Amino acid sequence: MAACGLISMAAAQQTQFPPLRVQVGLVNVFVNVTNAQGAPVTGLTRQDFAVSEDGHPQKIAVLERQTGLPLSIVLAIDTSGSVRKDLDEEKRAAREFLRATLRPEDRVEIVNFNTRVHEVVPFTNNLKKIDRGLNRLSEGPATALYAAIAYGSEELAQRPGRKVLVVISDGDNTVANSSYQQALDRAVRAETMIFSVIDLPVINDAGRDVGGEHAMIALSEATGGEYYYEADGNLQGVFKRLSTALRTEYLIGYYPKHSLHAHRDYHSITVRLTTPDASAYRVSYRKGYYTGNSTTGATDGLRDGGPDGAWQP
């Protein structure tokens, strides 16, 4: 019975999945393409994409569908007073999401954050441990949102495969020990994709931290993730869309030419579609990378030329 909650390790050994390419100099960019209804666009080829770095066109060396690449997920749940009313539903939806998404080769770490960031479950695919962890989330009065993003990115920095940080919050950061810029810098250095689930505390605009919502959106857009609004009890649908996004990514790889910008630490990336109907689709991807991906010292702030995330607090 003790093995019931553990996804079979034998199956993990038998499962074959494509390796993440790590050749020196190859830049990997995970890309999601969706239509106006949010459904994934499949069947695209190398000729359908164009990539630029620092404004200079690049030759695409790799284009693959990466539905089988291992996932490392940090699930960060806001347990502060402003979102406490939705906590039970969030736990139920998160449990169903992880049961539906995790495969033998995938791992998840669960953290909750309020005044501080707490690791609840270290990386695992043991469903019983996940259930127990979700049942013991601790509540608190404040919201250390940016510290949670920095912590989750640090945890993911050395993980293999795709690195995903799922954040459930209303975006109202009320703890001053970390900033938006520091959280963004840490995520970019760790090559972490941030998927934001924005918990609306009220239906109308009164009482909402719209600036915090915009910050979560900007963090997702800068790192190649997605953002979703949780309202009217639609959290299960949100997690279903998130799971689909994780399974329908393209991997684009290219060998950059840095000769013109060798002095730069940060390099911007642009990915666009070249198809006639390109304007009908949304393309999500990380907007840049550091030539040195160490997260050490990342919370000291951005270096000159780093990402701005299209939002300023």
URGI-V599253 format. One line per field, one symbol per residue. phi: phi as a letter, one per 30 degrees, with the letter a starting at -180 (. if undefined). psi: psi as a letter, one per 40 degrees, with the letter a starting at -180 (. if undefined). burial: + if it has 24 or more other ideal C-beta (glycine too) atoms within 12 Angstrom, else -. A space follows every 50 residues. Layout:
BEGIN
phi: ???
psi: ???
burial: ???
END
This chain:
BEGIN
phi: .ddddcdedddddddcbddddbeejdccbdbcbbcdciddccidceddcb bbbhicebddcbbbdcdcdecccccccdcdddbddcdddddddddddddd cdcedcbbccbbbbdbcbdcbdeabddddddddddbdccadcbcdddddd ddddddecddidcbccccaciddbccdaceddddddddddhcccccccdd dbdcddidcdddddddddddddcicbbbccahicddddddddddddcbdc ccbbcdccedbddddcbdbbbbdcdeceddccccadclacdccdcdiddd jddeiddciiabd
psi: ddedehhhddddddhhihihhfihehhhhhhhhiadeeiihieiideeih hihfehiihhdhhihfeehihhhhhhhhfideeddedddddddddddddd dhideiiihhiihbdihhhdhihifhddddddddefhiiidahgdddddd dddddedeiiahhhhhhhieegheheeiiddddddddddefhhhhhhhhh didaeheigdddddddddddddeeaiiihhifffddddddddddddefii hhiihiheddfdeidhhihhhiieidfdeeihhhiieiiidhehehedee iiiheaieefih.
burial: ------+------------+------++++++++---+-++--+---+++ ++++---+-+-+++++++++++++++++++-+++-++-+++-+++++++- +++-+++++++++++++++++-+++++-+++-++--++++-+++++++++ +++++++-+-+++++++++++++++--+++++++++++++++++++++++ +-------+--+++++++++++++++++++----+--++-++++++++++ ++++-+--------+++++++-+-------+++++++++++-+-+--++- -+---++-+-+-+
END
